[in-house]
Amino acid sequence: MGLSLMPEYDKRKIIKVGEGSLAITIPKKWCQELKIHPGDVVSLIYSKDTIIIKPLTRTETGKEGAGLGIAVDVSKRVVDQLVEEITACYTEGVMKVRLIKGTAEKINELINKLKRRLAGIVLLKPMQNVYEIVFMDVNVDLKSIIERLVSLITEILDIIRADIEQETKLPKQSLKDIEEEVEKLYYLGLRIHRASLANIDVADIPSALDTLIVLRDLRDIANAFIRLEEELKYILVRYKEEKSGIYRLFMVIRETSLGAISSYMNHDIDLALLILSKEAPIRSYIRELTKGKELTNIINEINLIINNSLDIARTTISKCVRDIACRCRFYPKLE
């Protein structure tokens, strides 16, 4: 299944039903994907200029008890603390958060910050001076989230290379937009991962941990490259004569990170081992290229990228040893 954080679009004509009600039809494909059938009950959410039709979850239909909800006293926290608190609710699978004792200005600031971090947020006002945040389900799986994160990292690398080569072609997506999407994908991945643990077999726990590790590593790599791009803008002005060295340094880091990611995505233990075997030469080369220069911030970001890339390569090997098909491919069977 492909990743679709962006909604699909369709136009439908409003139909009059009875004396005072109106209705619309829903595309068959969407109903099949969401498992909606004739006679099912759905939630209707009205938010400013939008009407959302949402299938009921198993908790809302009563098949798995009551949905998890939490009340938060907005007056006791500053906005940044509330963002962290509600993010934790989101990743732990909370269905809705009721906000009490909050001013409209503070609620708006909170929602604006949350929408830059979390996917599928809807703000409701069920009663006077009370607001509710409802977390809408996003129809995507962890594999698709990881694939999209890899795609974004590749896009970031293309932007950095264009900056170094001073190409005038504008990127398709700004780094600020990419950073926001990375965060949304990461926290959505945590939410989906947490929900999947409810039905996981004991034998699948190591693989679930691998996915969590790689999800965090990819997010950290993406964010480190975004910060690196900002630092490189300054360095390229200060050390114009070192442009070729900076380019070589970038290409070494690029090759290491993409190689480690490729080893994981393609179950390639040989590539993972190759990446790990190059750790000492890579670090030595980085020290040589940065010697005598005030590049503390860049070196910190590079080390973070290298460390997370090596972590992904090691996870690839562990996963391959555990997986029967991969083990048979790379290791001969003992007689």
N, C-alpha and C positions, 0 to 999 in steps of 0.2 A: 504494500500500500504506500502510495506517495504521501509526502508530508503536505498538509493543507491547513496551515494556520490562517491563510487568507480564505474568506468564504467564497463559495461558488455563487454565481449570480443567475437569476431567472426572473422573468416578468410573468405575472398571472393577473387575469381579470377578476375583479370582485363580483361575487354572485349574491343575489338577494335570496334569502331563505326565510320563508314565512312572512310575517308582518313587519318585524323590526330588525331582524338579524342579518348579518352579512357573512359570507364565507369565501374561502379560496381553496383551490386544489393544491396539493403538494406533489412535486415531481416524483414519479415512481422510483427513480434511481435513489433519491434521497431517502425515501421510505424504506427501501430495501437495505440500505447501508445502516440506517438507524433502527431497523427492526420495528417499524411502526406498522400496525395492522388496523383494518377497520374495527371500530369499537374501542380502540385504546384511548386512554385519557392522557392529554398532554398539558403542560403548564403554559400559560400565556403571561408574558412579562411586557408591560408597557413602560418605556423609558424615553422621556422627551419626545423625539420624533421617530421612535423605533418601536416596533412590536416584534417580540421574539417568541417563537413557538419552540418549546423545549420538551423532548420526551422525558417522562418521569424515570428517575433512577429506581433501582430495586429497593433502596431505602425509602423513597417517596411513595412507592406503591405498597409498602408494608411487607414486602417479601423478605426483607432482612432487617426488620425493626425500624426504629426512627432514625432519620438522618442526623448526622452529627452537626450541631450548631453551637456557637459560642458567643457570649455577650462580652463586649469590651467597653470599658469606661474611658471614653476619649479624653476626658478632662484630666486624667491622671498621667498622661504620657505626652511627650513632644511628638511631632509628626514622624520624625525619623525612627523613633522607638516603635511607634504604631506600625510603620511599614515593616519592620523586622518581625513584630508580633503577628501581624496578619499574614505575612509570608510564611511563617511557621505553620499557621492554621492551614494555609493553602497546600503546602507540601505534605501535611499530615492527613489530608483527605477531608477536611472540614467542608461541609456543604454550604453553610452560610455563616456570616458573622454579623451580629447585631451591634450597631454603634450607638451608644447612649451618652448623653450629656456632652454633645459636641456641637460647636457652632457651625453654621453653613460654610463659613470661610475655611475653617480647619478641615472639615470633611472634604471640601473640594480640593484643597492642597494634598490631602492624603490620597484621594482617588487618583489625582493626576500622577503622583509618584508611583502608585501601585500599578497603574496601567502601563508604565514604562518597564515594569518588571514581570508582571503576571499576565497570562493570556486568559481571556474569557471572563472578565470581571463585569458585573452589572450592578449598579447602585439603585436600590429601591428605597422608597419612603412610605412604609406601610401605615405610619401614624405620625401625629404631630411630634416634632423634635426627636424622632427616632428614625435611624437609617439602617438599611441592611445591605451588606455586600453578598451577592450570590455568585458562586463560582460555576460558570457554565462548563460542561464537559466538552473537550476538544477531541474529535474523532481521529486520533493518531496513535501510533505505537512507538515504543522506544527505539526500534531499529530505524524508523524513519527520522526520528529526532536526531540520532547520532549521524545519520547520513547527511542531514541538513547542516549540522554543525561542521562536518568535514567540508561541505561545499562552501560555507561561509569563511572558514579558515583559508581555503584556496583563494577565495575572492579577496580577502585581506592581503594575502601574499602578492596577488597581482597588483593591488593598489600600491603597496610598498615598492615593488620593483619599478612600477611606472614613475613613482616619486624620485627614486634614485636615478633612473634613466632620463628623468625630466621630460616625460611624454606629456603632451598637452591633452590627450584624450581623457575626458572625464569618466570616473567610475560609474557603473550602473547604480550603485547604492552607496550612500555616504557611510563613513565609518561610524558616525553616531547612530545611524539607523541599524547598522550591522551589530553594534554593541548592544543595542536595545533588543534586537531579535535573539542574540546569543543568550541574554539573561532570561528572556521569556522561554526559550527552548530548554534551558537548564532547569528552571524551576518547574516547568511542565513535566520534564523528564523525571524529576524527583517525585512529583505527585503521582504520576503513572506508575513509577517503580514501587512506591509505597503501597498503592492499591493492589499491585500484582502479588505482593508478598502474602496476601491473605489466602491465596489458593496454591501457593508454591509447594512442591515436594521437597523433602529434605535433600535429596540428591541434586536438586537444582539450585540450592543456596549458593555454592561457589560461583556459578555462572551469573547469578543475580548480583553478587558482590563485584564480579568483574565489570559488569555493565555500569554499576554505580561509580567504580573507580575511573573507568574510561570517560564517562559522562563528565565527571569533575575535571579530569585532565584536559579534555577538549575545551571546556569552558575556560580553564586557566590559560591554556595555550592561545586561544582566540583573544582573550583580554590582554595578555602579555604582548602579543603582536600589535594590537591596537595602540597600546602605550609606547611600544617600540617605534611605531611610525611617527608619533609625535616627537620623540627624542631625535630620530634621524633627521627630521626637518631642521632642527637646530644644528646638529653635527655637520650636515651637508653644507651649511653656510659657513661654519667656523673652520672646517677642515676641507676646503674645496679641493686641495691637492691630493687628499686621501680618498677621493671618490671611488677609485678602482678597488682600493683595499676594503672600503665599506661595502662595496658591491659583492666582493668575494666572501666577506664575512656573512652577509645576508644570505647568499646562496648556500653556504655551508649549513646554516641554521635551517633554512628552507628544506634542504635535502634531508636533513636529520628528522625534522618533524613530520614531513610528508611520508618519508620512508617508514617511520614507526606507525603512523596512522594506516598506511597501506598494508603493513604486515598484519595489523589487527583486522582490518576490513576483509582481507583476502585469506586469512588463516595461514599466513606464510611465515613459518617458523625460521626458515633460512634467512629471510630478510630481517626478521627481528634479531636474530643472532648477529647478523652483519652490522646492524645499527649499534648493538651493544658492544661489539668488538672495537668499534671506532670511537668509543667514549674518550679514552685518554688522548689519542691524536687530535680529536676535535677540540677538547679543552685546551690542549697545548697551542693549537692553531689560533684559538680565540685570544689567548693570553699574548701571543706574538703580535697579532694585528692591533690589539688595544694597548700595548705597552707604551708608557710615557704619555698617554692621553687622559684627559679628565672625562672619563666615560663611565662613571660609577653607575648611573641609572641604567644605561644601556647594558652594561655587564650584568646587572641584577636581573633585567628582563630576559637576557639571553640565557642565563643560568636556569631561570625558571622554566623557560621553553625546553631547554635540553633535559632538565630533570623530569619534566612531565612526559616528554617524548620517550625517554628511556623507561619510564614507568609503564607506558603503553606497550612498549616492546616486551617488557618482562611479563605483562599480563597476557600478551599474545602467546608466549611460550607456555605459561601455566594453563591457559585455556586449551591449547593444542594437546598437551600431555593428558589432560582430563578427557578430551573429546575422542571417542573411539575412531571415528572416520579420519580425523586429523592425525591421531597417533599412528594408525596403520599406514598413513601416507608417508610419514617422516621417520618412523622407527620400525625396524624389522622385528618380527615376532620371535620371542624366545622359544627355542625348541625344547 
